[in-house]
Amino acid sequence: MPKVRAKKLSRVHKEVAKQGILFNTDIGQHILKNPLIIQSMVEKAAVRPTDVVLEIGPGTGNMTVKLLDKAKKVIACEVDTRMVAELQKRVQGTPYQAKLQIMIGDVLKTDMPFFDLCIANIPYQISSPLVFKLLLHRPLFRCAVLMFQREFAERLVAKPGDKLYCRLSVNTQLLARVDMLMKVGKNNFRPPPKVESNVVRIEPRNPPPPINYQEWDGLTRIAFVRKNKTLAAAFKQTAVITMLEKNYRLHCSLNDKAVPEGFDMKEMVYDILHKMAADDKRARTMDMDDFISLLRAFNAQGVHFA
């Protein structure tokens, strides 16, 4: 019978296993171990003594204890009960215990509490849905200082014409101001991830833009399906025309408006694009104002994306 070779553990994994914790990298458990980076993230968030701070994925609590030192309260959201036990053990019998609230569960599936700041080294696979959950959360928070995979962070700050400019860029920048704070090498984590990281500061626009976000999201989704194609090409897809016509007929029926005889949705869409001089534009070169103007032109004619 062939000999089964034991799974080889890295030195760090062996060291952590000795302490009774084996990190689960499948759910993004890469613990930030460099105290200088943790300190810098906390400082750049400008935590006040009156602040409630939300931390997502606190792990063993390296950042949590720094936050507890500065804030009025820290709400730590953790999916792994082993990490929760570790965190509780770490603050037990200290003045921090009364300031820490632990939420057990998936942050994407739970209602977010009120918070002033969000500071976190988040599991990278939830980056995109988490950014939008934060930005659509009410009441608005002051700012978030978050660690992301480098390419994701670069997409967040990309400008029209940049190689990485995409729907994520324009959707995030509609709702927030985004700044790159620092680069973080993979060796600052245990175990080290396969990718480099960056820390980003996200500050929600307050007041938020007077735009229906579902409508906006529907428009950018169509435009960025093929970001190098013209808008005329993006909008001529049968599925797009069918969806817009269904929405238009619903809009007419809700507003007691008759659908014109011989109505042609494709013609209407092309007419709006042409009037806005947008038929030959490509999503990769369009900025936020271009998309806002286009959305308003469609909506004014009763064409809706949500």
N, C-alpha and C positions, 0 to 999 in steps of 0.2 A: 504494500500500500504506500503511495507517495507521501513523503513527509510534508505536512502543512507548515509553511513558513509563517512565523508570527509577524503581525503587522509592525513595521519599524516605526518607533516614535521619535520625534525630534527631541533634542536635548531639552528644549523649553517645555515640550509636552510632558516629558518624563518628570521634570521639576514640578510642573503644575499637578500632574497625576499624584505625586507624593503628597500634595496638600489636599488631595481628594476631589479636585475639580479638573475635568477634561473639557476644554473649550470645544463647542460645536460650531465649526466654521461653516457648516451648511446653513446656519441661520445668522451668519455674519458675526460670530463672536471672535473679534480680534480686539483684545484689550489694549487701550492706549497706556503705555507704561512710562513714557518720558514726562517727568514732572514739570519740565520747563514749558512743554507744549500745552499741558493741562493748565498751567498758571497763565500762560499767554492767552488762551481761549477765554478764560474767566475774566481776565483784565480787559480784553477787547469787547466783552459784552457789557462792561461798565455796570456791574451788579450793585444795586442800592440795598441798604439794610431793610427797606420796606418791600422788596420784591419777592414775588412768588415765581420760582424758576421751575420749568418743566425739563426734566432730563429723560431722554429716550434711550433705552439700552444701557443702564448704568454699569452693568457687569459687576466687577468686584468692588466698585465704589471709589476708584481713584479720583475721579472728577467730583463725585457726589460730596465727599468730605470737604473739598475746596469750596464748593458752592454753599454748603451748610454753614461754613465759616463766615460767608459774606451776606447771604440772603435771609429773609424772614422765614421762608419755608421752601423746601424742595419737594416736588412731586416726581418721583422716579417711576417710570413705566417700564416694566420688565416682563418678558414672556417666559423666562427660564426660572423655575422655582428654586433651583440650586443656587443661582445667583442672588435671588431674593434672600435666601437663608444667610448667605455670605455677607450681604449688605446689612441685614439686621444684626448679625453678630458683630459687625464692625462698629456700629453706633451704640450698641447696647450699653447702658450705664454711663453714657456720656451726655453732655448738654445737647448734643445733636439729635438725640433720639426723639425729642418732642417736636423738632422742626422738620422731621422727615416723614413724608407720606408715600407709601409704596402702592402703586396700582399694578396688579398682576394681570397680564393679558396682552393681546396684540393691539398696539396703539391704533392700527388702521381700522380695527373692528370695535373700538370703544369710543364713547363720547369724551372729547377732551375737556378737562376742567378749565377754569379761569387761570391764566398765568400772564406774567409780565414779560418774561424772557424764556426762550428755549435754547438750551446749550447742550449739545450732544455729539458724541461720536456714534453716528447711527449705523445700523446694519445696512450695507450698501444696496441690497436688493429691494429695499422699500423706499429708496431715495425719491423717485418721481411722485408716487402717490402721497408720500408724506409731505413733500413741499406744498402740494396743492391742498391737502387737508389742513395744513397750518395756515396757508394764505386765505382760505375760505372760512376759517374759524372766526367766530364772533363771540365776545368783543375782540377787537384787534389787539394783538400783543405789540410790545415796543420794538423788539428785534430778536432775531435768532442767529446764533453763531454755531454753525454745523460743519462737521467733517464729512466730506464726500470723496468718492473715487475721482481722481484728477480729471478725467475726460468729462465726467458728468458736471463737475464744477465749472469747467471751461465752457460747456454748453450753456450753463446758466447765465454767464456773463457775455456770451458771444453777440456780436453786432451784425446788422445786415451786411451781406457780402463775405463775412468770415466763413471759413470752411465748415466750422462746427455749428453755425447758426441754424436753428431748427425751430420747430413748434414749441419745444420746451423753453427756448430762449425768449421768444416773443410773449408766450403765455405768462411766464414768470415775471418778465419786465413790465407787463401791463399792471400787475398787482403789487410789485415791490421794486425797491432799489436793491441791486445786488452788487456786492464788492468782494473781490478776492482778497483774503487776508494773508495766507501763508501756504507754503508747500510743506508737506510732511512725508518723509521717506518711509518705506515699508518696515524698516528695522526699528521704528519707534513703537511697534505693536508686538503683542505676544499672543498667539503665534503670528509671524509676519504674513500679511495678505499677499496675493500675487500682484497687486497693483499699487501704484503710488497714490497719495491722497493730497487733498487741498482743503483748507478751512475757508468757509465763505460766510459773509455777514449778509443777512436778508432783513431788510426793513420794509414792512408793509406800507403802501401808500395810504396816507391818512389825511383827508377822507379817501376811500377807494374810488376808482374811476366810475362815473355814472353809466356803466355798461352792464348789460345782462351777460354774466360770465358764460352761461350755457350756450347762448347765441354766439358769442365770441369764439368759444371752444369749437363749436360746429363749423364755423367759417374757416378757422385756421387748420382744422383737421382736413378739410377738402383741399385747401391751398397747398399744404405741405405733404400730401400723399406722394407727389413727385415734385420736390421743391425746385428742380431745375426746369420744369415744364412751364409753359405760360399758363396764366389763369384761365384763358379761353379753353385750353386743352384739359385742364383739371375739371372745369365745370361741364364739359360735354359728356362726361361719363354717364351712362344710362342710369346707374344706381343713384347718382347725385341728382339728376333731373327729376327722377321719380320721387325721391324723398322731398325735394323742394316743392314739387307740384302738390303732393299730399298735404304738406304744411300750409301751402297757399290756399288750397280749397278749405281747409279747416279754419284758417284766418278769416276767409270770406264768410263762412257760415256763422262764425262767432260774432262777426260784426255786421250781420244782415246785409251783406254786400253780394250782388250777383256776380258769378264768374262770367266774364265776357264770352259771347258765342265765338267758337273757333279759336279759343284760347290756346296759345302755344308757350309752354313754360320755357323751352329752350330759347325761343326768340326773345322772351322777356329778360332772361338772364344775360344773353349776349348784348341786349340793348343797354342794360344797366352797366355792364363791364365797359362797353364802348363809350358811354357818356362819361364814365369816370376815368377814361383813358387808361384802363387797367387790363384790357384784354391781352396785351403783349407783355404785361409785367410778370415777373417770376417771384415766387414766395421768398426765395433766398435773398432777394435784394430789397424786399419791402419792410419798412419799419412800422412801429406801433401806430403812428398817425395814419399811414396808408391803410392799414387794416380797419382802424376806427371809422375812417371816411367811407370805406367800402361797405362796412356793416350797416352804417346809417343809411346809405343809399339803397341797399337791399330792403332793409326794414321799412323805409319810407314808402316803398312800393308793395308792402305786404308780404315780402319774401322773408321767411324765417328759417333758422337753422336748428332750432330746438323745439 
